[in-house]
Amino acid sequence: MIKRRLYHIIILLSVTATMQTACQRVADPCLLSKNVFVRISMLKPADTGRLGVDSSLPNPIVGYAETNQVIYIGTKNVKDFYMQLSPMKDSVKWFITPDSTKVALDTITMYYQRSQVFLSKSCGYAHNYVINNVKYTTNRIDSVIINNGNIDGKSDVQNVKVFY
C-alpha cells in the first residue's frame, strides 16, 4: 500500500515537473541587436573645418520634440548622444539645450530613408536608415554636419556632428 502510494506521488511529481518545464518561456534565439542608433557628437568649431574639437555639454536636455519625451536630462559633461529614428516616419525632430540652466532651446530635424534588412530566421528584420538632410535652429547651435549618413548599427561611427 505504501509502495503504491509512493509510486503515485513520484508519477505526480514527474508530471508536474514536466509541465513546469514545458510552460517556461524560451529565451530569445536572436543574438543580434535589432536596434540602431544615430550617434550625435558635440563639437566646438575649429580651424580644421569638418573635424572640430570634442566638446562636452555641461548639463544638457535632449528629447523628441513631437512627444516631448526627454531622453537625456541633467547628465554632466556629455559629448555623444545616441538617439533612435522612427521606423514609421521619414523624419524625426529633437530638441536640445546644452545647459539646462539657460533658456535657449534648439531643434534638429533629420530627414531619412528607411530600409529593412533581413538578419536571420530567428531574428527577422531590422531597420537601417540613410540620413538625407538635416535642418536646425541656431539659438545655440553653430552648425550641423552629416558625417556618415548610413545608420546601420555600427556604434563606433560618428553619424552627425553638432557644432556649438
MILO-352510 format. One record per atom (N, C-alpha, C, O, CB): x, y, z. Coordinates in steps of 0.1 Angstrom, whole numbers, padded with zeros to 4 digits, always signed. Glycine has a CB too. Example, Ala and Ser with C-alpha at 12.3 -4.5 7.8 and 13.67 -1.06 7.14 Angstrom:
<nodes>
+0132-0057+0078;+0123-0045+0078;+0132-0033+0078;+0142-0033+0085;+0113-0045+0090;+0128-0022+0071;+0137-0011+0071;+0129+0000+0079;+0134+0011+0080;+0141-0006+0057;
</nodes>
This chain:
<nodes>
+0008-0012+0000;+0000+0000+0000;+0009+0013+0000;+0006+0022-0008;-0009+0000+0012;+0019+0013+0009;+0028+0024+0010;+0036+0025-0003;+0038+0036-0008;+0037+0024+0022;+0040+0014-0008;+0048+0014-0020;+0039+0019-0032;+0045+0027-0041;+0052-0001-0023;+0027+0016-0033;+0018+0020-0043;+0016+0035-0042;+0016+0043-0052;+0005+0013-0043;+0014+0040-0030;+0012+0055-0028;+0024+0062-0032;+0023+0073-0038;+0008+0057-0013;+0036+0057-0028;+0049+0064-0032;+0050+0064-0047;+0055+0074-0052;+0060+0056-0025;+0046+0053-0053;+0047+0053-0068;+0038+0064-0074;+0042+0070-0084;+0043+0039-0073;+0026+0066-0069;+0017+0076-0074;+0023+0090-0072;+0021+0099-0080;+0003+0075-0067;+0029+0092-0060;+0035+0105-0057;+0046+0109-0067;+0047+0120-0071;+0039+0106-0042;+0054+0099-0069;+0066+0100-0079;+0060+0104-0093;+0066+0113-0099;+0075+0088-0079;+0050+0097-0097;+0045+0100-0110;+0039+0114-0111;+0040+0121-0120;+0034+0089-0114;+0031+0118-0100;+0025+0131-0099;+0036+0142-0100;+0034+0152-0107;+0017+0132-0087;+0047+0140-0092;+0058+0150-0092;+0065+0151-0106;+0068+0161-0110;+0068+0146-0081;+0066+0139-0112;+0073+0139-0126;+0064+0146-0136;+0069+0154-0144;+0075+0124-0130;+0051+0144-0135;+0042+0151-0145;+0042+0166-0142;+0042+0174-0151;+0028+0145-0143;+0042+0170-0129;+0042+0184-0126;+0055+0191-0130;+0055+0202-0135;+0040+0186-0110;+0066+0184-0128;+0079+0190-0132;+0080+0191-0147;+0085+0201-0152;+0091+0181-0127;+0075+0181-0155;+0075+0182-0169;+0066+0194-0174;+0070+0201-0183;+0069+0169-0175;+0054+0195-0168;+0045+0206-0172;+0052+0220-0169;+0051+0229-0177;+0032+0205-0165;+0058+0221-0157;+0065+0234-0154;+0076+0237-0164;+0077+0249-0168;+0072+0232-0139;+0084+0227-0168;+0094+0230-0177;+0089+0233-0191;+0094+0242-0198;+0103+0217-0179;+0078+0227-0195;+0072+0229-0208;+0066+0243-0209;+0065+0249-0220;+0061+0219-0211;+0061+0248-0198;+0054+0261-0198;+0064+0273-0196;+0059+0285-0197;+0044+0262-0187;+0076+0271-0193;+0086+0282-0192;+0088+0288-0205;+0088+0282-0216;+0099+0277-0185;+0091+0301-0204;+0094+0309-0216;+0107+0306-0222;+0117+0305-0214;+0093+0324-0212;+0108+0305-0235;+0120+0302-0242;+0128+0315-0244;+0122+0325-0247;+0118+0294-0255;+0141+0315-0242;+0149+0327-0244;+0149+0331-0258;+0147+0322-0267;+0163+0325-0239;+0150+0344-0261;+0150+0349-0275;+0162+0343-0282;+0174+0344-0278;+0151+0364-0275;+0160+0336-0293;+0171+0329-0300;+0179+0339-0308;+0190+0335-0313;+0165+0319-0310;+0175+0351-0310;+0182+0361-0317;+0193+0367-0308;+0190+0373-0298;+0173+0372-0323;+0206+0366-0313;+0217+0372-0305;+0222+0385-0311;+0231+0391-0306;+0228+0362-0305;+0215+0389-0322;+0219+0402-0329;+0210+0413-0324;+0199+0411-0320;+0218+0400-0344;+0216+0425-0323;+0208+0437-0319;+0200+0442-0331;+0205+0443-0342;+0217+0448-0314;+0187+0444-0329;+0178+0449-0339;+0177+0464-0339;+0172+0470-0348;+0165+0443-0338;+0182+0470-0328;+0181+0485-0326;+0193+0492-0332;+0204+0487-0329;+0179+0488-0311;+0190+0502-0339;+0201+0510-0344;+0200+0524-0339;+0188+0529-0338;+0202+0510-0360;+0211+0531-0337;+0210+0544-0331;+0219+0554-0339;+0229+0550-0345;+0215+0544-0316;+0214+0567-0339;+0222+0577-0345;+0232+0582-0335;+0227+0586-0324;+0213+0589-0351;+0244+0583-0338;+0254+0589-0328;+0256+0603-0332;+0261+0606-0343;+0268+0581-0328;+0252+0612-0323;+0253+0626-0325;+0264+0631-0315;+0263+0630-0303;+0240+0634-0322;+0275+0637-0321;+0286+0642-0314;+0286+0657-0313;+0282+0664-0322;+0299+0637-0320;+0289+0662-0301;+0290+0676-0298;+0304+0681-0300;+0314+0675-0294;+0285+0679-0284;+0306+0692-0308;+0319+0697-0311;+0320+0712-0310;+0309+0719-0311;+0324+0692-0324;+0332+0717-0308;+0334+0732-0310;+0340+0734-0323;+0349+0726-0328;+0343+0737-0298;+0336+0745-0330;+0342+0747-0343;+0357+0750-0342;+0362+0756-0332;+0336+0760-0350;+0365+0746-0352;+0379+0748-0351;+0384+0751-0365;+0377+0750-0375;+0387+0735-0345;+0397+0754-0366;+0403+0758-0380;+0404+0745-0388;+0407+0746-0400;+0416+0764-0378;+0401+0734-0383;+0402+0721-0390;+0390+0718-0399;+0390+0708-0405;+0404+0710-0381;+0381+0727-0400;+0369+0725-0408;+0359+0715-0402;+0353+0718-0392;+0373+0720-0422;+0357+0704-0409;+0347+0694-0405;+0351+0686-0393;+0342+0680-0387;+0344+0685-0416;+0363+0687-0389;+0367+0678-0378;+0362+0684-0364;+0356+0677-0357;+0383+0677-0377;+0366+0696-0361;+0361+0702-0349;+0369+0697-0337;+0378+0688-0339;+0347+0701-0347;+0366+0702-0325;+0372+0698-0313;+0361+0692-0304;+0351+0699-0302;+0380+0709-0306;+0364+0680-0298;+0354+0674-0289;+0350+0684-0278;+0358+0692-0273;+0359+0662-0282;+0337+0685-0276;+0332+0694-0265;+0321+0687-0257;+0311+0682-0263;+0326+0707-0272;+0322+0687-0244;+0312+0682-0236;+0302+0692-0232;+0305+0704-0229;+0318+0676-0223;+0289+0689-0233;+0278+0698-0229;+0277+0697-0213;+0277+0686-0208;+0265+0695-0235;+0277+0709-0207;+0277+0709-0192;+0265+0702-0185;+0267+0695-0175;+0278+0723-0187;+0253+0704-0190;+0241+0699-0183;+0230+0699-0193;+0220+0706-0192;+0238+0709-0171;+0231+0690-0203;+0221+0691-0215;+0208+0685-0212;+0206+0676-0202;+0227+0684-0226;+0198+0689-0220;+0185+0683-0220;+0182+0680-0235;+0183+0689-0243;+0173+0692-0214;+0180+0667-0238;+0177+0663-0252;+0165+0654-0252;+0163+0645-0243;+0190+0655-0258;+0157+0656-0262;+0145+0647-0263;+0138+0648-0276;+0143+0655-0285;+0135+0651-0252;+0127+0641-0278;+0119+0641-0290;+0109+0653-0290;+0101+0654-0280;+0112+0628-0292;+0109+0661-0300;+0101+0673-0300;+0086+0670-0302;+0077+0676-0296;+0105+0683-0311;+0083+0660-0310;+0068+0656-0312;+0061+0651-0300;+0049+0654-0298;+0067+0646-0323;+0068+0644-0292;+0062+0638-0280;+0066+0644-0267;+0061+0641-0256;+0065+0623-0280;+0076+0654-0267;+0081+0660-0255;+0087+0649-0246;+0088+0651-0234;+0071+0668-0248;+0092+0638-0251;+0098+0628-0243;+0113+0631-0242;+0120+0633-0252;+0097+0614-0250;+0117+0633-0229;+0131+0636-0227;+0140+0623-0226;+0136+0614-0219;+0132+0644-0213;+0151+0623-0233;+0160+0612-0233;+0172+0614-0224;+0175+0605-0216;+0165+0609-0248;+0178+0626-0225;+0189+0629-0216;+0185+0641-0208;+0180+0651-0214;+0202+0632-0224;+0187+0641-0195;+0184+0653-0187;+0194+0654-0175;+0195+0644-0167;+0169+0653-0181;+0201+0665-0175;+0210+0668-0164;+0222+0659-0163;+0228+0658-0152;+0202+0667-0151;+0225+0651-0173;+0237+0643-0173;+0249+0652-0175;+0250+0660-0184;+0237+0632-0184;+0259+0651-0166;+0270+0660-0166;+0280+0656-0177;+0283+0645-0180;+0277+0660-0153;+0285+0667-0184;+0296+0665-0194;+0294+0654-0204;+0301+0645-0205;+0309+0663-0187;+0283+0656-0212;+0280+0646-0223;+0285+0651-0236;+0283+0663-0240;+0265+0643-0224;+0292+0643-0244;+0297+0647-0257;+0291+0639-0268;+0293+0643-0280;+0312+0647-0257;+0285+0628-0265;+0278+0620-0276;+0264+0616-0271;+0262+0613-0259;+0286+0607-0279;+0255+0617-0280;+0241+0612-0277;+0238+0601-0287;+0242+0601-0299;+0231+0624-0279;+0231+0591-0282;+0226+0580-0291;+0211+0581-0291;+0204+0579-0281;+0231+0566-0286;+0205+0584-0303;+0191+0586-0305;+0186+0576-0315;+0193+0572-0324;+0188+0601-0309;+0173+0573-0314;+0167+0564-0324;+0159+0572-0334;+0153+0582-0331;+0157+0554-0317;+0158+0566-0346;+0150+0571-0357;+0137+0563-0357;+0136+0552-0352;+0157+0571-0370;+0126+0569-0362;+0113+0562-0363;+0112+0553-0375;+0115+0558-0386;+0102+0573-0363;+0108+0540-0373;+0106+0532-0384;+0093+0534-0391;+0090+0529-0402;+0107+0517-0380;+0085+0543-0386;+0072+0546-0392;+0072+0559-0400;+0062+0561-0408;+0062+0547-0381;+0081+0568-0398;+0081+0581-0404;+0095+0583-0411;+0104+0576-0409;+0079+0592-0394;+0095+0594-0420;+0107+0597-0428;+0115+0609-0422;+0124+0613-0428;+0103+0600-0442;+0111+0613-0410;+0118+0624-0403;+0116+0623-0388;+0106+0617-0383;+0114+0638-0408;+0125+0629-0381;+0124+0630-0366;+0129+0643-0362;+0139+0648-0368;+0131+0618-0359;+0123+0649-0352;+0127+0662-0347;+0130+0661-0332;+0122+0656-0324;+0116+0672-0349;+0143+0665-0329;+0147+0665-0315;+0149+0679-0310;+0151+0689-0318;+0160+0657-0314;+0147+0681-0297;+0151+0694-0291;+0163+0692-0282;+0166+0681-0277;+0139+0699-0282;+0171+0702-0281;+0184+0701-0274;+0187+0715-0268;+0186+0725-0275;+0195+0696-0283;+0192+0715-0256;+0198+0726-0250;+0210+0722-0243;+0210+0712-0235;+0188+0733-0240;+0222+0728-0245;+0234+0724-0239;+0235+0725-0224;+0243+0718-0218;+0246+0731-0246;+0228+0735-0219;+0229+0737-0204;+0214+0740-0199;+0208+0749-0203;+0238+0749-0201;+0210+0731-0191;+0196+0732-0186;+0193+0745-0177;+0182+0748-0175;+0192+0720-0178;+0204+0751-0173;+0202+0764-0166;+0200+0776-0174;+0197+0787-0169;+0215+0766-0157;+0202+0774-0188;+0199+0785-0197;+0187+0782-0205;+0184+0771-0208;+0212+0788-0206;+0180+0793-0210;+0168+0791-0216;+0168+0786-0231;+0159+0779-0235;+0160+0804-0216;+0178+0790-0238;+0179+0788-0253;+0177+0773-0256;+0185+0764-0251;+0192+0793-0258;+0168+0770-0265;+0165+0756-0269;+0166+0756-0284;+0161+0765-0291;+0150+0752-0264;+0172+0746-0290;+0174+0744-0304;+0166+0731-0308;+0164+0722-0299;+0188+0743-0308;+0163+0730-0321;+0157+0718-0326;+0166+0713-0338;+0171+0721-0345;+0142+0720-0331;+0166+0700-0339;+0173+0694-0350;+0163+0684-0357;+0158+0675-0350;+0187+0686-0346;+0161+0686-0370;+0152+0677-0377;+0160+0669-0387;+0167+0675-0395;+0140+0685-0384;+0159+0656-0387;+0166+0648-0396;+0156+0641-0406;+0145+0636-0402;+0174+0637-0389;+0159+0642-0419;+0151+0635-0429;+0159+0623-0434;+0171+0625-0437;+0148+0646-0441;+0153+0612-0436;+0160+0600-0439;+0151+0590-0447;+0139+0592-0447;+0165+0593-0426;+0158+0580-0452;+0151+0569-0459;+0153+0557-0450;+0163+0555-0444;+0157+0567-0474;+0142+0549-0450;+0142+0537-0442;+0143+0525-0451;+0139+0525-0463;+0129+0536-0434;+0150+0514-0446;+0150+0501-0453;+0150+0490-0443;+0156+0492-0432;+0162+0501-0463;+0145+0479-0447;+0145+0467-0438;+0156+0458-0443;+0158+0456-0455;+0131+0460-0438;+0163+0452-0433;+0174+0443-0436;+0171+0430-0429;+0168+0430-0417;+0188+0449-0431;+0172+0419-0437;+0169+0406-0431;+0182+0402-0424;+0193+0401-0429;+0166+0396-0442;+0180+0398-0411;+0191+0394-0402;+0193+0379-0403;+0203+0374-0406;+0189+0399-0388;+0182+0372-0399;+0182+0357-0399;+0168+0352-0396;+0159+0360-0394;+0192+0351-0388;+0166+0339-0397;+0153+0334-0395;+0148+0336-0380;+0137+0339-0377;+0152+0319-0398;+0158+0335-0371;+0154+0336-0357;+0153+0351-0353;+0146+0354-0343;+0165+0330-0348;+0159+0360-0360;+0159+0374-0357;+0149+0382-0365;+0143+0392-0360;+0173+0380-0359;+0146+0378-0377;+0137+0386-0385;+0144+0397-0392;+0155+0396-0397;+0125+0390-0377;+0137+0409-0392;+0142+0421-0399;+0146+0432-0389;+0141+0432-0378;+0132+0426-0409;+0155+0440-0393;+0159+0452-0386;+0158+0464-0396;+0158+0462-0408;+0173+0451-0380;+0156+0476-0390;+0156+0488-0399;+0169+0495-0399;+0176+0496-0389;+0145+0498-0393;+0174+0498-0411;+0185+0507-0413;+0181+0519-0420;+0170+0520-0426;+0196+0499-0422;+0189+0530-0419;+0184+0543-0423;+0196+0550-0431;+0208+0547-0429;+0180+0552-0412;+0192+0559-0440;+0202+0568-0446;+0197+0582-0444;+0186+0586-0449;+0204+0565-0461;+0205+0590-0437;+0201+0604-0435;+0204+0612-0448;+0215+0612-0453;+0209+0611-0423;+0194+0619-0452;+0195+0627-0465;+0197+0642-0462;+0205+0648-0469;+0182+0626-0473;+0191+0647-0451;+0191+0662-0449;+0189+0664-0434;+0183+0657-0427;+0181+0669-0457;+0195+0675-0429;+0193+0680-0416;+0190+0694-0416;+0196+0702-0422;+0206+0677-0407;+0179+0698-0408;+0176+0712-0406;+0177+0715-0391;+0174+0706-0383;+0162+0716-0412;+0180+0727-0387;+0182+0730-0373;+0180+0745-0371;+0181+0753-0380;+0196+0726-0369;+0178+0748-0358;+0177+0762-0354;+0190+0766-0349;+0199+0758-0346;+0166+0764-0343;+0193+0779-0348;+0206+0784-0344;+0206+0793-0332;+0213+0803-0331;+0212+0792-0356;+0198+0790-0322;+0198+0797-0310;+0211+0795-0303;+0218+0805-0298;+0187+0792-0300;+0216+0783-0301;+0229+0780-0295;+0238+0772-0305;+0250+0772-0304;+0227+0772-0282;+0232+0765-0315;+0239+0757-0324;+0246+0766-0335;+0239+0775-0340;+0230+0746-0331;+0258+0763-0338;+0265+0770-0348;+0262+0763-0362;+0258+0770-0371;+0280+0770-0345;+0264+0750-0362;+0261+0743-0375;+0260+0728-0372;+0263+0723-0361;+0272+0745-0385;+0254+0721-0381;+0252+0706-0380;+0257+0700-0393;+0253+0705-0404;+0237+0702-0377;+0265+0690-0393;+0270+0683-0404;+0267+0668-0404;+0268+0662-0393;+0286+0685-0406;+0263+0662-0415;+0261+0648-0416;+0275+0642-0419;+0280+0644-0430;+0251+0644-0427;+0281+0635-0410;+0294+0629-0411;+0293+0616-0418;+0301+0613-0428;+0301+0627-0397;+0284+0607-0414;+0282+0594-0421;+0267+0592-0420;+0262+0589-0409;+0290+0583-0414;+0260+0593-0431;+0245+0592-0431;+0240+0578-0430;+0228+0576-0429;+0240+0598-0443;+0248+0568-0431;+0244+0554-0430;+0242+0549-0416;+0252+0548-0408;+0254+0544-0438;+0230+0547-0412;+0227+0543-0398;+0224+0528-0399;+0213+0524-0403;+0215+0551-0392;+0234+0519-0395;+0233+0505-0397;+0237+0497-0385;+0240+0485-0386;+0240+0501-0409;+0237+0503-0373;+0240+0496-0361;+0255+0496-0357;+0258+0490-0347;+0236+0482-0362;+0264+0503-0364;+0278+0504-0360;+0279+0515-0350;+0277+0526-0353;+0287+0506-0373;+0283+0511-0338;+0283+0521-0327;+0295+0530-0327;+0296+0540-0320;+0282+0514-0314;+0306+0526-0334;+0318+0534-0334;+0318+0545-0345;+0328+0552-0347;+0330+0525-0336;+0307+0546-0352;+0306+0556-0363;+0300+0569-0358;+0289+0569-0351;+0298+0550-0375;+0306+0580-0361;+0301+0593-0357;+0292+0597-0369;+0296+0601-0380;+0312+0604-0355;+0278+0597-0367;+0269+0600-0378;+0267+0615-0380;+0267+0619-0392;+0256+0593-0375;+0264+0622-0369;+0261+0636-0371;+0270+0644-0361;+0272+0640-0350;+0246+0639-0368;+0275+0656-0366;+0283+0664-0358;+0275+0677-0356;+0271+0684-0365;+0297+0667-0364;+0274+0681-0343;+0267+0694-0339;+0278+0703-0333;+0285+0699-0324;+0255+0691-0329;+0279+0714-0340;+0289+0724-0335;+0283+0735-0327;+0272+0741-0331;+0297+0730-0347;+0288+0738-0315;+0283+0748-0306;+0293+0759-0306;+0291+0769-0299;+0281+0743-0292;
</nodes>
